[in-house]
Amino acid sequence: MKKSRFSDEQIIGFLRQAEAGMGIPELCRSGGFSQATFYKWRAKFGGMQVSEAQRLRELESENAKLKKLLAEAHLDIHALKSVFGVKR
């Protein structure tokens, strides 16, 4: 996954500015990101506090590591079954 050039705190700050009444096109121009990016952030981080966003990022990272470990375990099982001639 591509790393954002904006931190969670900055993203939530942009969302708060929009909630406070700043126009979205103006906010996007001043922040240097597209409106599509803003709406993607709003869908993901809307209504979150900074601590919740950080926890979300930690959970996503942990989830990715666990998926990788599971995939490796399945590959090992498949390799062992093929070596020992076990059929499914």
N, C-alpha and C positions, 0 to 999 in steps of 0.2 A: 504494500500500500504506500502511495506517495505521501511524504511528510508535508504537512501544511507549513507555509511560511508564517502563518499566524498561530499564536498560542491559543489555548482554550480561553484564557482570560481576555485576550483581544477579541476573539470571536463573540464571546458573550457580551463584551462591551459594545461591539457593533450592533448586536441584536437589541441591546438596551437603548441605544441611541435611536433606533428605528421605532421602538415602542414609545419613546418619549416624544415622537412626532417629527423626527427628521425624515425628509423624503428619501426613499430607497435609492432612486437613481443618483441623487446627490451624495448619499452615504457611500455608494459603490465607487463613484468617481473619486471621492476624497480618500477612500481606503485603498483603492487600486485593485479591486476585484470585480468580477462580473455579477450581474443580477442573478444569474443562475446559481452561482456559488452562494450568494446571500440566501436564496430560497432553500438550497440544500442544507446550509447551516441551520436555518430556522427550523427545518423539519427535524434535524438531528438534535440540536441544542435548545430549541425553543422552551422557555420556562425553566431552564436549569440554572442552578447556582454554579459557581466555579468549582467548588469541591465535588459536586455531582458529576460535572464534566470530566474532571480528572479521574474520578472513580470509573466512569464509563470507559475511558481510554485504557486504564489498567485492566479492566475486565476484557476488553477486546483483545489486548495483547496476550493475556493469559489464555483466552479462548483459542487464539491462533496457535499458541504453543501446544496446547492440548490436542488440537486437530492434527498437528504435525506428528506428535507422538503416536496418536491412534493410527495414522496412515502408515508410519514405520512399523508398528506392531502388526498390522494386517499384512504388510509385505513380508515380514519375517515368518508369519504363520503360513502364508502361501508358499514361500520358499521351502519351509520345512515339510509341508505336505507334498510338494513335488519331489523332494529328495527321498522321502520315505514311501512314496507311491500311494499315499492315501487319497482316495477319491472322495469327492463331495457328496 
